[in-house]
Amino acid sequence: MSTKSIDQVLEQHTADWMAVPGVVGTGIGHCEGRPCIKIFVAKKTESLLQKLPVEQDGYLVDVIETGEIRPR
């Protein structure tokens, strides 16, 4: 497990993940009963998944397809 909190890991890496075309957001959730990082994408594709981690600093990463997110 990481010595960093999940909040610290999210803060440290969000800008890099958001710079990947197709990523529309990040957050914290639960995976398999443990805290995990959620990366929200407009469309989940194999090429996009290859650019994102499956774990970061000891925390699982869950990539979720949401479609485009637009402010109201």
N, C-alpha and C positions, 0 to 999 in steps of 0.2 A: 504494500500500500504506500501511497505517496506521503511525504512529509508535509506536502501542501494541502490546504483545504480544497474542496471541490470548487468553492467560490474563487479562490486564487488561481486555480488551473483555468477555469472558464475565463476569468479576466485576462490572464496572460495570453490565451490563444484565440479568443474570439475575433480579433481584428484579422488575423491570418486566415481563419476559416471563412470569414465574411468576404475576403478578397477572392475566394474561389468562385468563379461564375456558376450560378445556380444555387448557391447557399443563400437562404433568405432570413435565417435567424439561428439563435442558439439559446439554450436554457439548461436547467437542471431538473432531473426527474428520477424515477426509480426503475432499475432493470434487475430482474431476478432478486428482488427484495433489498437491493443495495442502491445507494445514490449513484447516478450516472449522468453523463453529459448528453444532452440532446442536440443534434444538429439538424435543423429544418432545411429542406431543399425543395425547390420548385418541382423538380422531376428527378426521381431516383434512377440514375443510369449507371452502368458498369464503369464507364470512364470517370464519372463523378466520384463514385465510391472508392476508386483507386487513389484519388487525391485526398481522401479524408482518413483519419486514423480509426482503428477499431477499438483502441484504448489510448488514453493520454494520461501520463503520470500516474498510472495505477487505477484509473477510473475507466470503466467501460464507456464506449461511445455508441449511441443509438442514432442512426440516420433515419429521419422520418420525412416522407414525401407529403408536402402540404399544398402544393400548387403555389402560384404567385401570391405574395402577401402585399397588399396595398393599403396605405393609410386612408381612412374615411374622411 
